[in-house]
Amino acid sequence: MIPRAEYLEKIETYKDKDIIKVLTGLRRAGKTTIMDLYKEKLLAEGVGDEQIIHINFEDVDYDYIETYKQLHEEIVKRLTPGKMNYIILDEVQRVVGFERAVDSLYLRKNCDVYITGSNSKLLSSDLATLLSGRYVGINILPLSFREFVSTKGGNQRMDMLYKDYVEDGSLPFVTQLEGQWAIRQYLSGIYDSVVLKDIVSRKKDVDTDILRRLIKFLFSSIGSEVSANSIAGTLSSSGRKTAPKTISQYLEYIEASFIFYKAERYDIKGKELLKTKPKYYASELGLRKVVLGNAPGDAGHILENVVYLELIRRGGKVHVGKIGATEVDFVVIGEEGMEYYQVAYSVNDADGSVLQRELRPLLAIKDHNPKYLLTMDYGPMINHDGIRQVYVLDWLLQPDQPW
């Protein structure tokens, strides 16, 4: 198993705390494996095996647990009196009314509860209503580039590993597969599961054809501003007349299943979020080939997608920045202030016009927060009037480096 230390550290922060731990993320992103690693950590720290109750509802052995009452009864009979019990419930949304069982277990002083699920709306909205702030959400993403590289032996070139990373994908199991056919088959199964199980089976009014067309549109428009009206127009021109209201609803379903994340626009001068023209970034770039085939993609936008996911991993709120008539790729709002990021595949053109174009939005920002230009141009860091140009693969591999 890949030792996903950053997530384990986050979970460990809340160990034995009076709060429910909720892990969410794309199917097969590694939620169950992370909890298996956490279970091993508990055992190594002296927790008894009888104190850990781990139920994975994708296991048919637990099909008899269908309601919250059955779930509650099953766990209560397995509790160890007088000791802390660590209750891990994987894909718990399969149990009808599971929130009531979780709430009841939370009230017991000897229960430390962890749950996972593959649908953000199902988990977060229902839990928020019932538990009113008594839980913390931990979003599990597929492997970072650094984690992906750690699974590869030898002295392979980083640029070639990056190519594999964005083409084959970063779901943990992909690193164990050999050959394009095996990888595509695996990713196709994940994609069908997300569409058919996580969306269509839960939302009975969904038109599967329109949903697939919408997902295809998003994969072909990574890093581009979109709106429900523009998408509806595009689908209508291709023969599927669809109302913008329907598109907006389907976009919410897609976000909830973690195929895509929405990055809202942020007015840097006005210091406020803008409600129009967000961008969507894929949580798993390997699915792009499943949906689009071998259609070429914009290397710059794909790199932008990789940087967006890495910024989410590192914490803070990540938005698309607006400064006057120009745009900054990402504004990160964190506990210690703000950071600005511009992403370009290369700025090494003959006359320097690309470099100046990429620097211009950052130079328009007059505060003293850190500003970065991330590119695939290999070399040491360069300083442009306080803007640090960094080789993006170094940045991805060294998250703790004070650039």
VOMARSE-137190 format. One record per residue (C-alpha): residue in one letter; residue number from 1; x, y, z. Coordinates in Angstrom, 3 decimals. Each point is the difference from the previous one (the first is absolute). Layout:
<atoms>
residu->a num->NUM east->X north->Y up->Z;
...
</atoms>
This chain:
<atoms>
residu->m num->1 east->0.000 north->0.000 up->0.000;
residu->i num->2 east->1.193 north->3.514 up->-0.783;
residu->p num->3 east->0.724 north->1.745 up->3.338;
residu->r num->4 east->-2.149 north->3.107 up->-0.366;
residu->a num->5 east->1.588 north->1.779 up->2.933;
residu->e num->6 east->-1.610 north->3.416 up->-0.495;
residu->y num->7 east->-3.510 north->-1.393 up->0.301;
residu->l num->8 east->0.931 north->-2.196 up->2.949;
residu->e num->9 east->1.379 north->3.061 up->1.785;
residu->k num->10 east->-3.253 north->1.875 up->-0.591;
residu->i num->11 east->-2.055 north->-2.870 up->1.370;
residu->e num->12 east->2.345 north->-0.436 up->2.967;
residu->t num->13 east->-0.607 north->3.663 up->0.914;
residu->y num->14 east->-3.618 north->-0.852 up->0.803;
residu->k num->15 east->0.604 north->-3.355 up->1.687;
residu->d num->16 east->-2.077 north->-0.401 up->3.211;
residu->k num->17 east->-1.427 north->3.474 up->-0.520;
residu->d num->18 east->-3.722 north->0.580 up->0.510;
residu->i num->19 east->-0.663 north->0.276 up->-3.722;
residu->i num->20 east->-0.982 north->-2.356 up->-2.821;
residu->k num->21 east->2.602 north->-0.426 up->-2.729;
residu->v num->22 east->-1.515 north->-0.040 up->-3.525;
residu->l num->23 east->2.233 north->-1.069 up->-2.910;
residu->t num->24 east->-1.384 north->0.725 up->-3.459;
residu->g num->25 east->1.396 north->-0.257 up->-3.511;
residu->l num->26 east->-0.187 north->-1.622 up->-3.416;
residu->r num->27 east->-0.557 north->-3.751 up->-0.162;
residu->r num->28 east->3.278 north->-1.925 up->0.380;
residu->a num->29 east->1.913 north->3.142 up->1.009;
residu->g num->30 east->1.258 north->-1.911 up->3.032;
residu->k num->31 east->-2.410 north->0.709 up->2.860;
residu->t num->32 east->-0.281 north->-3.636 up->1.125;
residu->t num->33 east->3.742 north->-0.570 up->-0.328;
residu->i num->34 east->0.701 north->3.075 up->2.098;
residu->m num->35 east->-2.293 north->-1.329 up->2.704;
residu->d num->36 east->1.764 north->-3.383 up->-0.212;
residu->l num->37 east->3.306 north->1.824 up->0.540;
residu->y num->38 east->-1.526 north->1.902 up->2.887;
residu->k num->39 east->-1.217 north->-3.260 up->1.510;
residu->e num->40 east->3.564 north->-1.384 up->-0.195;
residu->k num->41 east->1.236 north->3.159 up->1.702;
residu->l num->42 east->-2.488 north->-0.402 up->2.838;
residu->l num->43 east->1.061 north->-3.606 up->0.529;
residu->a num->44 east->3.667 north->1.020 up->0.022;
residu->e num->45 east->-0.803 north->2.569 up->2.676;
residu->g num->46 east->-1.455 north->-2.661 up->2.284;
residu->v num->47 east->-3.697 north->0.147 up->-0.845;
residu->g num->48 east->-1.520 north->-3.481 up->0.281;
residu->d num->49 east->-1.401 north->-1.648 up->-3.113;
residu->e num->50 east->-3.346 north->-0.439 up->1.819;
residu->q num->51 east->-0.200 north->3.797 up->0.417;
residu->i num->52 east->-0.103 north->0.573 up->-3.785;
residu->i num->53 east->-3.314 north->-0.575 up->-1.762;
residu->h num->54 east->0.540 north->0.318 up->-3.756;
residu->i num->55 east->-2.929 north->-0.578 up->-2.364;
residu->n num->56 east->0.299 north->0.496 up->-3.758;
residu->f num->57 east->-3.468 north->0.149 up->-1.546;
residu->e num->58 east->1.359 north->-0.943 up->-3.421;
residu->d num->59 east->0.627 north->-3.443 up->1.523;
residu->v num->60 east->-3.004 north->-2.263 up->-0.632;
residu->d num->61 east->0.531 north->-1.541 up->3.448;
residu->y num->62 east->-1.728 north->3.082 up->1.383;
residu->d num->63 east->-2.971 north->0.069 up->-2.361;
residu->y num->64 east->-2.232 north->-0.981 up->2.923;
residu->i num->65 east->0.519 north->3.478 up->1.505;
residu->e num->66 east->-2.533 north->2.072 up->-1.900;
residu->t num->67 east->-1.317 north->2.511 up->2.546;
residu->y num->68 east->1.444 north->2.272 up->2.660;
residu->k num->69 east->-1.567 north->-2.157 up->2.732;
residu->q num->70 east->1.741 north->-3.125 up->-1.275;
residu->l num->71 east->3.274 north->1.934 up->-0.265;
residu->h num->72 east->-0.318 north->1.347 up->3.531;
residu->e num->73 east->-0.816 north->-3.408 up->1.447;
residu->e num->74 east->2.918 north->-1.632 up->-1.824;
residu->i num->75 east->2.520 north->2.484 up->1.356;
residu->v num->76 east->-1.352 north->0.234 up->3.554;
residu->k num->77 east->0.253 north->-3.764 up->0.476;
residu->r num->78 east->3.670 north->0.138 up->-1.051;
residu->l num->79 east->1.065 north->2.889 up->2.260;
residu->t num->80 east->2.689 north->-0.652 up->2.605;
residu->p num->81 east->-1.187 north->1.481 up->3.334;
residu->g num->82 east->2.375 north->2.259 up->1.890;
residu->k num->83 east->2.256 north->0.686 up->-3.000;
residu->m num->84 east->-0.033 north->2.338 up->-2.983;
residu->n num->85 east->-1.512 north->-1.683 up->-3.058;
residu->y num->86 east->1.108 north->1.068 up->-3.475;
residu->i num->87 east->-2.912 north->-0.364 up->-2.416;
residu->i num->88 east->0.855 north->0.134 up->-3.717;
residu->l num->89 east->-2.925 north->-0.098 up->-2.449;
residu->d num->90 east->0.935 north->-0.107 up->-3.708;
residu->e num->91 east->-2.516 north->1.131 up->-2.653;
residu->v num->92 east->-2.544 north->0.395 up->2.768;
residu->q num->93 east->-2.480 north->1.859 up->-2.230;
residu->r num->94 east->-1.241 north->-3.421 up->-1.139;
residu->v num->95 east->-1.834 north->-0.343 up->3.339;
residu->v num->96 east->-3.377 north->1.729 up->0.081;
residu->g num->97 east->-0.014 north->2.726 up->2.648;
residu->f num->98 east->3.607 north->-0.720 up->1.036;
residu->e num->99 east->0.256 north->3.526 up->1.437;
residu->r num->100 east->-2.246 north->-0.941 up->2.927;
residu->a num->101 east->2.213 north->-2.950 up->0.952;
residu->v num->102 east->3.125 north->2.157 up->-0.287;
residu->d num->103 east->-1.598 north->2.709 up->2.132;
residu->s num->104 east->-0.912 north->-2.519 up->2.697;
residu->l num->105 east->3.515 north->-1.467 up->0.032;
residu->y num->106 east->1.463 north->3.483 up->0.202;
residu->l num->107 east->-1.876 north->0.554 up->3.271;
residu->r num->108 east->1.838 north->-2.923 up->1.606;
residu->k num->109 east->3.191 north->1.071 up->1.766;
residu->n num->110 east->1.899 north->-3.152 up->-0.973;
residu->c num->111 east->-0.583 north->0.264 up->-3.767;
residu->d num->112 east->2.348 north->1.706 up->-2.459;
residu->v num->113 east->-1.808 north->-0.014 up->-3.344;
residu->y num->114 east->1.459 north->0.099 up->-3.534;
residu->i num->115 east->-2.141 north->-0.250 up->-3.140;
residu->t num->116 east->0.778 north->0.079 up->-3.722;
residu->g num->117 east->-2.129 north->0.574 up->-3.065;
residu->s num->118 east->0.130 north->0.766 up->-3.722;
residu->n num->119 east->-2.610 north->2.718 up->-0.146;
residu->s num->120 east->0.613 north->3.399 up->1.572;
residu->k num->121 east->-3.587 north->1.259 up->-0.046;
residu->l num->122 east->-1.391 north->-3.180 up->1.505;
residu->l num->123 east->2.479 north->0.096 up->2.849;
residu->s num->124 east->0.476 north->3.671 up->0.666;
residu->s num->125 east->-3.549 north->1.292 up->-0.356;
residu->d num->126 east->-1.676 north->-2.746 up->2.023;
residu->l num->127 east->2.657 north->-0.010 up->2.672;
residu->a num->128 east->-0.051 north->3.775 up->0.269;
residu->t num->129 east->-3.742 north->-0.063 up->0.557;
residu->l num->130 east->0.091 north->-2.695 up->2.666;
residu->l num->131 east->3.334 north->0.596 up->1.694;
residu->s num->132 east->0.220 north->3.801 up->-0.322;
residu->g num->133 east->3.751 north->0.411 up->-0.047;
residu->r num->134 east->1.039 north->-3.071 up->1.967;
residu->y num->135 east->2.080 north->-1.459 up->-2.823;
residu->v num->136 east->3.082 north->0.911 up->-2.020;
residu->g num->137 east->0.356 north->-0.737 up->-3.707;
residu->i num->138 east->3.238 north->-1.333 up->-1.498;
residu->n num->139 east->0.084 north->-0.031 up->-3.789;
residu->i num->140 east->2.039 north->-2.892 up->-1.441;
residu->l num->141 east->1.508 north->0.622 up->-3.431;
residu->p num->142 east->1.757 north->-2.502 up->-2.285;
residu->l num->143 east->3.796 north->-0.203 up->0.262;
residu->s num->144 east->2.033 north->3.173 up->-0.118;
residu->f num->145 east->2.871 north->0.097 up->-2.472;
residu->r num->146 east->2.412 north->-0.536 up->2.878;
residu->e num->147 east->-1.944 north->-3.099 up->1.160;
residu->f num->148 east->-0.188 north->-1.269 up->-3.581;
residu->v num->149 east->3.768 north->0.369 up->-0.472;
residu->s num->150 east->0.610 north->-1.843 up->3.279;
residu->t num->151 east->-1.593 north->-3.131 up->-1.511;
residu->k num->152 east->2.446 north->-0.067 up->-2.921;
residu->g num->153 east->3.384 north->-1.641 up->0.411;
residu->g num->154 east->3.246 north->0.998 up->-1.676;
residu->n num->155 east->1.248 north->3.338 up->-1.266;
residu->q num->156 east->-2.731 north->0.832 up->-2.468;
residu->r num->157 east->-0.238 north->3.476 up->-1.478;
residu->m num->158 east->-2.476 north->2.215 up->1.827;
residu->d num->159 east->-1.461 north->1.416 up->-3.205;
residu->m num->160 east->-0.779 north->-3.520 up->-1.235;
residu->l num->161 east->-1.584 north->-0.922 up->3.319;
residu->y num->162 east->-2.101 north->3.171 up->-0.222;
residu->k num->163 east->-1.203 north->-1.143 up->-3.452;
residu->d num->164 east->-1.083 north->-3.341 up->1.505;
residu->y num->165 east->-1.602 north->1.809 up->2.930;
residu->v num->166 east->-2.324 north->2.134 up->-2.115;
residu->e num->167 east->-0.723 north->-2.632 up->-2.668;
residu->d num->168 east->-0.434 north->-3.167 up->2.060;
residu->g num->169 east->-1.420 north->1.682 up->3.067;
residu->s num->170 east->0.778 north->0.107 up->3.681;
residu->l num->171 east->-2.406 north->-2.430 up->1.629;
residu->p num->172 east->2.107 north->-2.195 up->2.306;
residu->f num->173 east->-0.836 north->-3.327 up->-1.693;
residu->v num->174 east->1.111 north->1.313 up->-3.403;
residu->t num->175 east->3.604 north->-0.080 up->1.228;
residu->q num->176 east->-0.293 north->-3.796 up->0.275;
residu->l num->177 east->-1.260 north->-0.520 up->-3.549;
residu->e num->178 east->2.116 north->-0.575 up->-3.091;
residu->g num->179 east->-1.027 north->0.854 up->-3.524;
residu->q num->180 east->-2.416 north->2.561 up->-1.421;
residu->w num->181 east->-2.790 north->-2.534 up->-0.513;
residu->a num->182 east->-0.083 north->-1.010 up->3.683;
residu->i num->183 east->0.087 north->3.619 up->1.149;
residu->r num->184 east->-2.788 north->1.066 up->-2.387;
residu->q num->185 east->-2.203 north->-2.912 up->1.036;
residu->y num->186 east->0.458 north->0.840 up->3.667;
residu->l num->187 east->-0.679 north->3.721 up->-0.472;
residu->s num->188 east->-3.026 north->-0.738 up->-2.207;
residu->g num->189 east->-1.457 north->-2.060 up->2.829;
residu->i num->190 east->0.581 north->2.851 up->2.461;
residu->y num->191 east->-1.638 north->2.478 up->-2.362;
residu->d num->192 east->-3.057 north->-2.188 up->-0.550;
residu->s num->193 east->-0.321 north->-0.567 up->3.750;
residu->v num->194 east->0.069 north->3.716 up->0.708;
residu->v num->195 east->-2.525 north->0.836 up->-2.715;
residu->l num->196 east->-2.376 north->-2.916 up->0.508;
residu->k num->197 east->0.284 north->-0.652 up->3.756;
residu->d num->198 east->0.958 north->3.316 up->1.539;
residu->i num->199 east->-2.184 north->2.198 up->-2.179;
residu->v num->200 east->-2.662 north->-1.753 up->-2.085;
residu->s num->201 east->-1.076 north->-2.564 up->2.614;
residu->r num->202 east->-0.435 north->2.727 up->2.632;
residu->k num->203 east->-1.640 north->2.589 up->-2.245;
residu->k num->204 east->-2.799 north->-1.767 up->-1.830;
residu->d num->205 east->-0.780 north->2.966 up->-2.267;
residu->v num->206 east->3.438 north->0.088 up->-1.656;
residu->d num->207 east->0.253 north->-0.342 up->-3.781;
residu->t num->208 east->3.126 north->-2.169 up->-0.324;
residu->d num->209 east->0.782 north->1.187 up->-3.523;
residu->i num->210 east->-0.058 north->3.674 up->0.978;
residu->l num->211 east->2.064 north->-0.761 up->3.113;
residu->r num->212 east->2.697 north->-1.752 up->-2.053;
residu->r num->213 east->0.023 north->2.830 up->-2.540;
residu->l num->214 east->0.406 north->2.520 up->2.809;
residu->i num->215 east->2.910 north->-1.909 up->1.542;
residu->k num->216 east->1.607 north->-0.223 up->-3.455;
residu->f num->217 east->-0.407 north->3.757 up->-0.396;
residu->l num->218 east->1.699 north->0.633 up->3.357;
residu->f num->219 east->2.943 north->-2.271 up->-0.824;
residu->s num->220 east->0.485 north->1.829 up->-3.295;
residu->s num->221 east->-0.255 north->3.403 up->1.736;
residu->i num->222 east->2.373 north->-0.419 up->2.955;
residu->g num->223 east->1.184 north->3.393 up->1.173;
residu->s num->224 east->-2.557 north->1.922 up->-2.048;
residu->e num->225 east->-2.762 north->2.214 up->1.345;
residu->v num->226 east->-3.403 north->-1.640 up->-0.378;
residu->s num->227 east->-3.611 north->0.783 up->0.771;
residu->a num->228 east->-3.225 north->-1.972 up->-0.055;
residu->n num->229 east->-1.220 north->2.155 up->-2.897;
residu->s num->230 east->3.112 north->-0.567 up->-2.127;
residu->i num->231 east->-0.057 north->-3.757 up->0.651;
residu->a num->232 east->-3.701 north->-0.213 up->-0.802;
residu->g num->233 east->0.673 north->1.844 up->-3.264;
residu->t num->234 east->2.805 north->-2.378 up->-0.928;
residu->l num->235 east->-2.076 north->-3.107 up->0.731;
residu->s num->236 east->-2.985 north->1.412 up->-1.873;
residu->s num->237 east->2.165 north->0.679 up->-3.071;
residu->s num->238 east->1.076 north->-3.656 up->0.078;
residu->g num->239 east->-3.614 north->-1.174 up->-0.045;
residu->r num->240 east->-0.869 north->-0.280 up->3.721;
residu->k num->241 east->-2.134 north->2.958 up->0.991;
residu->t num->242 east->0.472 north->0.508 up->3.738;
residu->a num->243 east->-1.119 north->2.758 up->2.352;
residu->p num->244 east->2.685 north->1.907 up->1.957;
residu->k num->245 east->-1.835 north->-0.906 up->3.216;
residu->t num->246 east->0.505 north->-3.688 up->-0.770;
residu->i num->247 east->3.686 north->0.582 up->-0.715;
residu->s num->248 east->0.416 north->1.789 up->3.346;
residu->q num->249 east->-1.590 north->-2.931 up->1.803;
residu->y num->250 east->2.163 north->-2.542 up->-1.805;
residu->l num->251 east->3.132 north->2.019 up->0.789;
residu->e num->252 east->-0.882 north->-0.312 up->3.684;
residu->y num->253 east->-0.350 north->-3.781 up->-0.382;
residu->i num->254 east->3.403 north->-0.180 up->-1.719;
residu->e num->255 east->1.659 north->2.048 up->2.738;
residu->a num->256 east->-1.606 north->-2.178 up->2.660;
residu->s num->257 east->1.496 north->-3.127 up->-1.557;
residu->f num->258 east->3.496 north->1.569 up->0.026;
residu->i num->259 east->0.665 north->-0.386 up->-3.735;
residu->f num->260 east->0.541 north->3.754 up->-0.184;
residu->y num->261 east->0.673 north->2.838 up->2.413;
residu->k num->262 east->-1.356 north->3.488 up->-0.578;
residu->a num->263 east->2.369 north->2.954 up->0.375;
residu->e num->264 east->-1.940 north->3.216 up->0.499;
residu->r num->265 east->1.346 north->3.350 up->-1.131;
residu->y num->266 east->1.341 north->2.474 up->2.567;
residu->d num->267 east->0.261 north->3.764 up->-0.451;
residu->i num->268 east->3.441 north->0.793 up->1.432;
residu->k num->269 east->-0.615 north->3.750 up->0.295;
residu->g num->270 east->-3.538 north->-0.299 up->1.339;
residu->k num->271 east->0.918 north->-3.015 up->2.155;
residu->e num->272 east->-3.203 north->-1.859 up->-0.779;
residu->l num->273 east->-1.126 north->-3.131 up->-1.807;
residu->l num->274 east->-1.656 north->0.396 up->-3.378;
residu->k num->275 east->-2.933 north->-2.245 up->-0.822;
residu->t num->276 east->0.492 north->-0.131 up->-3.772;
residu->k num->277 east->2.200 north->-2.043 up->-2.332;
residu->p num->278 east->1.737 north->-2.498 up->2.300;
residu->k num->279 east->2.545 north->-2.508 up->-1.269;
residu->y num->280 east->-0.124 north->-3.764 up->0.458;
residu->y num->281 east->3.013 north->-2.220 up->0.642;
residu->a num->282 east->0.056 north->-3.803 up->-0.192;
residu->s num->283 east->0.837 north->-1.943 up->3.158;
residu->e num->284 east->1.500 north->-2.821 up->-2.107;
residu->l num->285 east->1.592 north->0.860 up->-3.336;
residu->g num->286 east->0.242 north->-3.664 up->-0.979;
residu->l num->287 east->-3.771 north->0.056 up->-0.562;
residu->r num->288 east->0.525 north->2.570 up->-2.741;
residu->k num->289 east->1.124 north->-2.672 up->-2.473;
residu->v num->290 east->-2.918 north->-2.210 up->0.982;
residu->v num->291 east->-2.404 north->2.790 up->-0.918;
residu->l num->292 east->1.799 north->1.721 up->-2.890;
residu->g num->293 east->2.072 north->-2.852 up->-1.430;
residu->n num->294 east->3.355 north->1.093 up->-1.415;
residu->a num->295 east->-1.113 north->3.538 up->-0.789;
residu->p num->296 east->2.951 north->2.326 up->0.691;
residu->g num->297 east->-0.313 north->2.268 up->3.014;
residu->d num->298 east->1.387 north->3.434 up->0.770;
residu->a num->299 east->3.212 north->-0.731 up->1.918;
residu->g num->300 east->-0.225 north->3.331 up->1.808;
residu->h num->301 east->-3.518 north->-0.610 up->1.265;
residu->i num->302 east->0.863 north->-3.546 up->1.060;
residu->l num->303 east->2.978 north->1.345 up->1.974;
residu->e num->304 east->-2.341 north->2.599 up->1.490;
residu->n num->305 east->-2.275 north->-2.845 up->1.114;
residu->v num->306 east->2.925 north->-1.768 up->1.714;
residu->v num->307 east->0.982 north->3.193 up->1.830;
residu->y num->308 east->-3.599 north->0.639 up->1.086;
residu->l num->309 east->-0.268 north->-3.435 up->1.639;
residu->e num->310 east->3.377 north->0.430 up->1.698;
residu->l num->311 east->-1.068 north->3.361 up->1.429;
residu->i num->312 east->-3.116 north->-1.651 up->1.443;
residu->r num->313 east->2.198 north->-2.641 up->1.627;
residu->r num->314 east->2.136 north->2.690 up->1.604;
residu->g num->315 east->-2.985 north->1.694 up->1.631;
residu->g num->316 east->-1.854 north->3.275 up->-0.333;
residu->k num->317 east->-2.789 north->1.065 up->-2.314;
residu->v num->318 east->1.001 north->-0.040 up->-3.665;
residu->h num->319 east->-1.673 north->2.431 up->-2.400;
residu->v num->320 east->0.548 north->1.424 up->-3.474;
residu->g num->321 east->1.212 north->3.587 up->0.401;
residu->k num->322 east->-1.311 north->3.092 up->-1.794;
residu->i num->323 east->2.064 north->3.202 up->0.015;
residu->g num->324 east->-1.518 north->2.676 up->-2.213;
residu->a num->325 east->-0.349 north->-1.369 up->-3.512;
residu->t num->326 east->2.590 north->-2.715 up->0.557;
residu->e num->327 east->-0.048 north->-3.338 up->1.782;
residu->v num->328 east->2.289 north->-1.765 up->2.465;
residu->d num->329 east->-0.262 north->-3.761 up->-0.284;
residu->f num->330 east->-0.296 north->-0.608 up->3.749;
residu->v num->331 east->-0.468 north->1.965 up->3.185;
residu->v num->332 east->0.544 north->-2.062 up->3.148;
residu->i num->333 east->-1.552 north->1.373 up->3.183;
residu->g num->334 east->1.455 north->-1.675 up->3.069;
residu->e num->335 east->0.419 north->0.568 up->3.704;
residu->e num->336 east->3.255 north->1.890 up->-0.528;
residu->g num->337 east->-1.187 north->2.252 up->-2.817;
residu->m num->338 east->-0.225 north->-0.227 up->-3.776;
residu->e num->339 east->2.149 north->-1.396 up->-2.787;
residu->y num->340 east->-0.254 north->0.511 up->-3.753;
residu->y num->341 east->0.899 north->-2.533 up->-2.697;
residu->q num->342 east->0.316 north->0.287 up->-3.746;
residu->v num->343 east->0.505 north->-3.241 up->-1.964;
residu->a num->344 east->1.494 north->-0.292 up->-3.479;
residu->y num->345 east->1.415 north->-3.059 up->-1.731;
residu->s num->346 east->2.880 north->2.080 up->-1.396;
residu->v num->347 east->1.004 north->3.667 up->-0.116;
residu->n num->348 east->3.194 north->-0.549 up->-2.011;
residu->d num->349 east->-1.047 north->1.731 up->-3.219;
residu->a num->350 east->2.371 north->1.926 up->-2.262;
residu->d num->351 east->-1.120 north->3.554 up->0.752;
residu->g num->352 east->-1.076 north->-0.414 up->3.641;
residu->s num->353 east->-3.621 north->0.906 up->-0.737;
residu->v num->354 east->-1.414 north->-3.135 up->1.659;
residu->l num->355 east->1.956 north->0.674 up->3.186;
residu->q num->356 east->-1.227 north->3.586 up->0.128;
residu->r num->357 east->-3.577 north->-1.117 up->-0.637;
residu->e num->358 east->0.147 north->-2.462 up->2.901;
residu->l num->359 east->1.666 north->2.496 up->2.349;
residu->r num->360 east->-2.401 north->2.847 up->-0.765;
residu->p num->361 east->-2.915 north->-1.113 up->2.234;
residu->l num->362 east->2.348 north->-0.659 up->2.939;
residu->l num->363 east->1.728 north->3.375 up->-0.440;
residu->a num->364 east->-3.424 north->1.679 up->0.133;
residu->i num->365 east->-0.452 north->-1.241 up->3.588;
residu->k num->366 east->1.455 north->2.645 up->2.292;
residu->d num->367 east->0.029 north->-1.844 up->3.317;
residu->h num->368 east->3.044 north->-1.819 up->1.371;
residu->n num->369 east->-1.401 north->-3.543 up->0.129;
residu->p num->370 east->2.077 north->-2.760 up->-1.671;
residu->k num->371 east->-0.344 north->-0.231 up->-3.781;
residu->y num->372 east->1.102 north->-2.974 up->-2.100;
residu->l num->373 east->0.348 north->-0.880 up->-3.658;
residu->l num->374 east->0.080 north->-3.797 up->-0.417;
residu->t num->375 east->1.264 north->-1.411 up->-3.306;
residu->m num->376 east->1.437 north->-3.169 up->-1.537;
residu->d num->377 east->3.127 north->1.926 up->-1.013;
residu->y num->378 east->2.809 north->-1.810 up->1.802;
residu->g num->379 east->2.409 north->2.106 up->2.023;
residu->p num->380 east->0.625 north->1.756 up->3.327;
residu->m num->381 east->-2.436 north->2.471 up->1.484;
residu->i num->382 east->-0.056 north->3.417 up->-1.710;
residu->n num->383 east->-1.201 north->3.204 up->1.676;
residu->h num->384 east->-2.002 north->2.469 up->-2.099;
residu->d num->385 east->-0.558 north->3.104 up->2.144;
residu->g num->386 east->-1.069 north->-2.153 up->2.949;
residu->i num->387 east->-1.797 north->-2.641 up->-2.090;
residu->r num->388 east->1.700 north->-3.373 up->0.389;
residu->q num->389 east->0.163 north->-2.116 up->-3.140;
residu->v num->390 east->0.331 north->-3.645 up->1.075;
residu->y num->391 east->0.414 north->-3.258 up->-1.903;
residu->v num->392 east->-3.377 north->-1.553 up->0.696;
residu->l num->393 east->1.228 north->-3.574 up->0.482;
residu->d num->394 east->2.349 north->1.194 up->2.752;
residu->w num->395 east->-2.940 north->1.838 up->1.552;
residu->l num->396 east->-2.171 north->-3.124 up->-0.161;
residu->l num->397 east->2.689 north->-2.227 up->1.491;
residu->q num->398 east->1.028 north->2.337 up->2.827;
residu->p num->399 east->-3.154 north->1.306 up->1.715;
residu->d num->400 east->1.907 north->1.110 up->3.100;
residu->q num->401 east->2.619 north->2.004 up->-1.911;
residu->p num->402 east->-0.252 north->3.755 up->0.867;
residu->w num->403 east->0.035 north->1.177 up->-3.610;
</atoms>
